[in-house]
Amino acid sequence: MSKKNTFLTNLKVHNCRDDICLSTLTTYGIGGKPLGVIFVNNHQEYIKTLYSISNRVPYRILGKGSNILANDERLDFFIITGKYRIVRIFRDERKIRVFSTSFTELQYFIKLLIDNGISGYEELAGIPATVGGAVFNNAGIKNVEISDFLKKVTFFDRKRKSIRSIEVDKTFFSYRNSFFKQENMNGNMLDLVSFVFEFPSKNITDKNKLKQIYKDTWHKRIITQPINQKSCGSVFKNLSNTPAWKIVSDLGYRGYTVGGAKVSEKHSNFIVNFNNAKFSDVINIIQKIKNDSLKKGINLEEEVEIWK
Protein backbone atom coordinates (compact mmCIF):
# COMPACT_ATOMS: atom_id res chain seq x y z
CA MET A 1 0.00 0.00 0.00
CA SER A 2 1.38 3.44 -0.93
CA LYS A 3 1.95 6.27 1.53
CA LYS A 4 -0.94 8.20 -0.05
CA ASN A 5 -3.34 5.32 0.49
CA THR A 6 -2.04 4.81 4.04
CA PHE A 7 -2.68 8.48 4.74
CA LEU A 8 -6.24 8.23 3.44
CA THR A 9 -6.84 5.03 5.41
CA ASN A 10 -5.92 6.96 8.55
CA LEU A 11 -8.59 9.45 7.52
CA LYS A 12 -11.08 6.55 7.31
CA VAL A 13 -11.17 6.73 3.51
CA HIS A 14 -11.14 3.43 1.65
CA ASN A 15 -11.35 2.23 -1.95
CA CYS A 16 -8.62 4.63 -3.08
CA ARG A 17 -6.34 3.75 -6.00
CA ASP A 18 -3.30 5.69 -7.18
CA ASP A 19 -2.74 3.75 -10.43
CA ILE A 20 -5.65 5.13 -12.49
CA CYS A 21 -5.40 7.75 -15.24
CA LEU A 22 -8.25 10.14 -15.94
CA SER A 23 -8.09 8.99 -19.55
CA THR A 24 -10.04 5.91 -18.39
CA LEU A 25 -12.65 7.98 -16.56
CA THR A 26 -13.45 10.72 -19.10
CA THR A 27 -15.30 10.56 -22.41
CA TYR A 28 -12.36 12.33 -24.06
CA GLY A 29 -10.00 9.48 -23.21
CA ILE A 30 -7.42 12.09 -22.19
CA GLY A 31 -5.94 12.72 -18.74
CA GLY A 32 -3.03 11.79 -16.50
CA LYS A 33 -2.86 10.29 -13.03
CA PRO A 34 -4.35 12.23 -10.10
CA LEU A 35 -2.96 11.70 -6.61
CA GLY A 36 -5.58 8.99 -6.25
CA VAL A 37 -9.12 8.03 -7.23
CA ILE A 38 -11.55 7.43 -4.37
CA PHE A 39 -14.48 5.21 -5.35
CA VAL A 40 -17.57 5.61 -3.16
CA ASN A 41 -20.07 2.75 -3.27
CA ASN A 42 -23.12 4.33 -1.67
CA HIS A 43 -24.55 7.66 -0.56
CA GLN A 44 -23.55 7.35 3.08
CA GLU A 45 -19.97 6.54 2.09
CA TYR A 46 -19.86 9.59 -0.18
CA ILE A 47 -20.94 11.92 2.62
CA LYS A 48 -18.54 10.32 5.11
CA THR A 49 -15.69 10.73 2.63
CA LEU A 50 -16.46 14.43 2.18
CA TYR A 51 -16.38 14.97 5.94
CA SER A 52 -13.17 12.94 6.29
CA ILE A 53 -11.01 14.65 3.70
CA SER A 54 -12.45 18.16 3.57
CA ASN A 55 -9.69 20.78 4.02
CA ARG A 56 -7.13 18.00 4.47
CA VAL A 57 -6.36 16.95 0.89
CA PRO A 58 -7.10 18.61 -2.49
CA TYR A 59 -9.85 16.84 -4.40
CA ARG A 60 -12.38 17.19 -7.20
CA ILE A 61 -15.68 15.44 -7.85
CA LEU A 62 -16.03 13.47 -11.09
CA GLY A 63 -19.27 12.14 -12.51
CA LYS A 64 -19.36 10.74 -16.06
CA GLY A 65 -16.35 12.85 -17.05
CA SER A 66 -18.21 13.98 -20.17
CA ASN A 67 -17.42 17.70 -19.94
CA ILE A 68 -13.79 17.40 -18.79
CA LEU A 69 -10.53 17.97 -20.65
CA ALA A 70 -7.78 16.91 -18.23
CA ASN A 71 -4.05 17.51 -18.51
CA ASP A 72 -2.20 14.30 -19.35
CA GLU A 73 0.61 15.17 -16.92
CA ARG A 74 0.48 14.26 -13.22
CA LEU A 75 -2.45 16.01 -11.50
CA ASP A 76 -2.00 17.33 -7.96
CA PHE A 77 -5.42 16.45 -6.56
CA PHE A 78 -7.54 13.43 -5.67
CA ILE A 79 -10.71 12.40 -7.47
CA ILE A 80 -13.94 11.29 -5.79
CA THR A 81 -16.31 9.35 -8.01
CA GLY A 82 -19.23 6.97 -7.51
CA LYS A 83 -21.32 4.55 -9.57
CA TYR A 84 -24.39 4.19 -7.36
CA ARG A 85 -27.80 5.61 -8.24
CA ILE A 86 -30.79 6.60 -6.13
CA VAL A 87 -34.08 8.06 -7.40
CA ARG A 88 -37.26 8.33 -5.33
CA ILE A 89 -40.64 9.59 -6.57
CA PHE A 90 -43.29 11.10 -4.27
CA ARG A 91 -46.75 12.12 -5.49
CA ASP A 92 -49.72 14.05 -4.23
CA GLU A 93 -52.72 15.65 -5.94
CA ARG A 94 -50.90 18.88 -6.89
CA LYS A 95 -47.31 17.89 -7.68
CA ILE A 96 -44.71 15.19 -8.05
CA ARG A 97 -41.44 15.45 -6.15
CA VAL A 98 -38.43 13.47 -7.31
CA PHE A 99 -35.30 12.95 -5.21
CA SER A 100 -32.00 12.09 -6.89
CA THR A 101 -28.41 11.67 -5.77
CA SER A 102 -25.54 13.42 -7.52
CA PHE A 103 -23.88 10.35 -9.10
CA THR A 104 -27.12 9.05 -10.63
CA GLU A 105 -26.76 8.94 -14.42
CA LEU A 106 -28.86 11.62 -16.10
CA GLN A 107 -30.22 9.18 -18.70
CA TYR A 108 -31.24 6.68 -16.03
CA PHE A 109 -33.02 9.53 -14.21
CA ILE A 110 -34.83 10.68 -17.36
CA LYS A 111 -35.90 7.17 -18.38
CA LEU A 112 -37.32 6.57 -14.90
CA LEU A 113 -39.36 9.77 -15.19
CA ILE A 114 -40.64 8.64 -18.58
CA ASP A 115 -41.57 5.19 -17.23
CA ASN A 116 -43.68 7.00 -14.63
CA GLY A 117 -45.30 9.26 -17.24
CA ILE A 118 -43.56 12.42 -15.95
CA SER A 119 -42.73 14.87 -18.74
CA GLY A 120 -40.12 17.61 -18.61
CA TYR A 121 -36.71 16.23 -19.51
CA GLU A 122 -37.36 13.75 -22.34
CA GLU A 123 -35.70 16.13 -24.84
CA LEU A 124 -32.41 15.84 -22.92
CA ALA A 125 -31.99 12.35 -24.37
CA GLY A 126 -28.40 11.33 -24.96
CA ILE A 127 -26.61 13.88 -22.77
CA PRO A 128 -23.87 11.77 -21.11
CA ALA A 129 -23.81 13.22 -17.62
CA THR A 130 -24.70 12.50 -14.04
CA VAL A 131 -27.52 14.48 -12.46
CA GLY A 132 -24.91 16.30 -10.36
CA GLY A 133 -22.83 17.25 -13.38
CA ALA A 134 -25.95 18.37 -15.24
CA VAL A 135 -27.02 20.64 -12.37
CA PHE A 136 -23.49 22.02 -11.87
CA ASN A 137 -23.31 23.07 -15.54
CA ASN A 138 -27.04 23.64 -16.04
CA ALA A 139 -27.04 21.19 -18.92
CA GLY A 140 -29.71 21.51 -21.53
CA ILE A 141 -30.76 22.28 -25.07
CA LYS A 142 -32.39 25.37 -26.58
CA ASN A 143 -35.75 25.11 -24.82
CA VAL A 144 -35.06 22.76 -21.89
CA GLU A 145 -32.53 23.00 -19.04
CA ILE A 146 -32.04 20.76 -16.02
CA SER A 147 -32.79 23.74 -13.76
CA ASP A 148 -36.37 24.02 -15.11
CA PHE A 149 -37.90 21.78 -12.44
CA LEU A 150 -35.17 21.84 -9.79
CA LYS A 151 -36.40 23.03 -6.38
CA LYS A 152 -33.86 22.00 -3.75
CA VAL A 153 -30.11 21.32 -3.73
CA THR A 154 -28.18 19.65 -0.92
CA PHE A 155 -24.43 20.17 -0.94
CA PHE A 156 -21.32 19.90 1.20
CA ASP A 157 -19.74 23.25 2.08
CA ARG A 158 -16.00 22.65 2.43
CA LYS A 159 -15.29 25.86 4.34
CA ARG A 160 -18.04 25.26 6.88
CA LYS A 161 -17.46 21.51 6.74
CA SER A 162 -21.19 20.89 6.82
CA ILE A 163 -24.09 19.64 4.73
CA ARG A 164 -26.47 22.41 3.66
CA SER A 165 -29.72 22.49 1.71
CA ILE A 166 -31.18 25.45 -0.14
CA GLU A 167 -34.33 26.12 -2.14
CA VAL A 168 -33.44 27.21 -5.67
CA ASP A 169 -35.14 28.82 -8.65
CA LYS A 170 -34.10 30.00 -12.10
CA THR A 171 -32.16 32.94 -10.64
CA PHE A 172 -29.52 30.45 -9.44
CA PHE A 173 -28.85 29.43 -13.05
CA SER A 174 -27.90 30.85 -16.41
CA TYR A 175 -26.81 29.44 -19.74
CA ARG A 176 -24.44 26.52 -18.94
CA ASN A 177 -23.74 28.01 -15.54
CA SER A 178 -24.99 27.78 -11.97
CA PHE A 179 -24.56 29.42 -8.59
CA PHE A 180 -22.64 26.31 -7.50
CA LYS A 181 -20.25 26.41 -10.44
CA GLN A 182 -19.64 30.11 -9.90
CA GLU A 183 -18.99 29.64 -6.19
CA ASN A 184 -16.43 26.93 -6.93
CA MET A 185 -14.71 29.22 -9.44
CA ASN A 186 -14.53 31.85 -6.68
CA GLY A 187 -12.90 29.38 -4.28
CA ASN A 188 -16.00 28.65 -2.19
CA MET A 189 -16.03 24.92 -2.84
CA LEU A 190 -19.49 23.35 -2.77
CA ASP A 191 -19.80 19.62 -3.48
CA LEU A 192 -23.22 18.62 -4.81
CA VAL A 193 -24.85 15.79 -2.87
CA SER A 194 -28.53 15.42 -3.82
CA PHE A 195 -31.51 17.18 -5.40
CA VAL A 196 -35.27 17.50 -5.26
CA PHE A 197 -37.17 18.20 -8.49
CA GLU A 198 -40.80 19.28 -8.53
CA PHE A 199 -43.21 18.70 -11.42
CA PRO A 200 -46.81 19.97 -11.55
CA SER A 201 -49.49 17.31 -11.86
CA LYS A 202 -50.20 18.52 -15.42
CA ASN A 203 -46.84 17.03 -16.41
CA ILE A 204 -48.25 13.53 -16.01
CA THR A 205 -48.91 12.26 -19.52
CA ASP A 206 -48.79 9.20 -21.78
CA LYS A 207 -45.43 7.51 -21.25
CA ASN A 208 -45.49 6.07 -24.78
CA LYS A 209 -45.61 9.60 -26.15
CA LEU A 210 -42.64 10.55 -23.97
CA LYS A 211 -40.72 7.48 -25.09
CA GLN A 212 -41.23 8.49 -28.72
CA ILE A 213 -39.96 12.03 -28.05
CA TYR A 214 -36.93 10.56 -26.28
CA LYS A 215 -36.29 8.16 -29.16
CA ASP A 216 -36.65 10.90 -31.81
CA THR A 217 -34.30 13.21 -29.91
CA TRP A 218 -31.72 10.46 -29.51
CA HIS A 219 -31.96 9.66 -33.23
CA LYS A 220 -31.36 13.33 -34.11
CA ARG A 221 -28.20 13.31 -31.97
CA ILE A 222 -26.93 10.23 -33.79
CA ILE A 223 -27.43 11.97 -37.14
CA THR A 224 -25.95 15.37 -36.21
CA GLN A 225 -23.23 14.60 -33.64
CA PRO A 226 -20.13 12.34 -33.64
CA ILE A 227 -21.34 10.36 -30.64
CA ASN A 228 -19.35 7.28 -31.66
CA GLN A 229 -16.06 9.18 -31.20
CA LYS A 230 -14.27 10.32 -28.06
CA SER A 231 -15.12 13.93 -27.22
CA CYS A 232 -16.37 16.26 -24.51
CA GLY A 233 -19.49 17.22 -26.43
CA SER A 234 -19.77 20.93 -27.22
CA VAL A 235 -16.43 22.70 -26.74
CA PHE A 236 -17.71 26.29 -26.89
CA LYS A 237 -20.82 27.98 -25.56
CA ASN A 238 -23.30 29.32 -28.08
CA LEU A 239 -23.65 33.05 -28.47
CA SER A 240 -27.07 34.59 -27.91
CA ASN A 241 -27.78 34.89 -31.62
CA THR A 242 -25.33 32.44 -33.23
CA PRO A 243 -24.53 28.77 -32.54
CA ALA A 244 -20.85 28.13 -31.84
CA TRP A 245 -20.65 25.43 -34.52
CA LYS A 246 -21.44 28.02 -37.21
CA ILE A 247 -18.70 30.36 -36.00
CA VAL A 248 -16.14 27.54 -35.99
CA SER A 249 -17.27 26.34 -39.41
CA ASP A 250 -17.26 29.83 -40.93
CA LEU A 251 -13.68 30.27 -39.70
CA GLY A 252 -12.75 27.24 -41.80
CA TYR A 253 -11.91 24.86 -38.95
CA ARG A 254 -14.23 21.98 -39.85
CA GLY A 255 -11.93 18.95 -40.16
CA TYR A 256 -8.89 20.87 -38.84
CA THR A 257 -6.39 18.50 -37.21
CA VAL A 258 -3.58 18.82 -34.68
CA GLY A 259 -1.90 15.55 -33.68
CA GLY A 260 -4.63 13.09 -32.74
CA ALA A 261 -7.34 15.75 -32.27
CA LYS A 262 -9.68 17.03 -34.95
CA VAL A 263 -12.60 19.40 -35.34
CA SER A 264 -15.44 17.08 -36.30
CA GLU A 265 -16.69 17.28 -39.88
CA LYS A 266 -20.08 16.17 -38.60
CA HIS A 267 -20.46 18.88 -35.93
CA SER A 268 -17.84 21.62 -35.83
CA ASN A 269 -18.37 22.44 -32.13
CA PHE A 270 -16.97 18.98 -31.31
CA ILE A 271 -13.22 18.38 -31.15
CA VAL A 272 -12.77 14.62 -31.29
CA ASN A 273 -9.95 12.41 -30.09
CA PHE A 274 -9.57 10.24 -33.19
CA ASN A 275 -6.00 8.99 -32.74
CA ASN A 276 -4.64 9.02 -29.17
CA ALA A 277 -4.86 12.80 -28.88
CA LYS A 278 -2.88 14.62 -26.24
CA PHE A 279 -4.17 17.38 -23.98
CA SER A 280 -1.93 19.83 -25.85
CA ASP A 281 -3.46 18.82 -29.21
CA VAL A 282 -6.96 19.80 -28.08
CA ILE A 283 -5.79 22.96 -26.29
CA ASN A 284 -3.89 23.99 -29.42
CA ILE A 285 -7.05 23.78 -31.53
CA ILE A 286 -9.17 25.57 -28.92
CA GLN A 287 -6.70 28.44 -28.69
CA LYS A 288 -6.40 28.81 -32.48
CA ILE A 289 -10.18 28.99 -32.86
CA LYS A 290 -10.50 31.52 -30.03
CA ASN A 291 -7.71 33.70 -31.46
CA ASP A 292 -9.22 33.71 -34.94
CA SER A 293 -12.71 34.42 -33.63
CA LEU A 294 -11.39 37.39 -31.63
CA LYS A 295 -9.99 38.85 -34.85
CA LYS A 296 -13.61 38.84 -36.07
CA GLY A 297 -14.76 40.56 -32.88
CA ILE A 298 -16.28 37.35 -31.47
CA ASN A 299 -15.38 36.13 -27.98
CA LEU A 300 -15.91 32.37 -27.79
CA GLU A 301 -16.09 30.96 -24.27
CA GLU A 302 -15.32 27.34 -23.46
CA GLU A 303 -18.14 25.09 -22.33
CA VAL A 304 -15.69 22.27 -21.62
CA GLU A 305 -14.12 22.33 -18.14
CA ILE A 306 -10.32 22.25 -18.30
CA TRP A 307 -8.44 20.51 -15.49
CA LYS A 308 -4.72 21.22 -15.17
Order of alpha helices (4+ residues) and beta strands (2+ residues): alpha-beta-beta-alpha-beta-beta-beta-beta-beta-alpha-alpha-beta-beta-beta-beta-alpha-beta-alpha-alpha-beta-beta-beta-alpha-beta
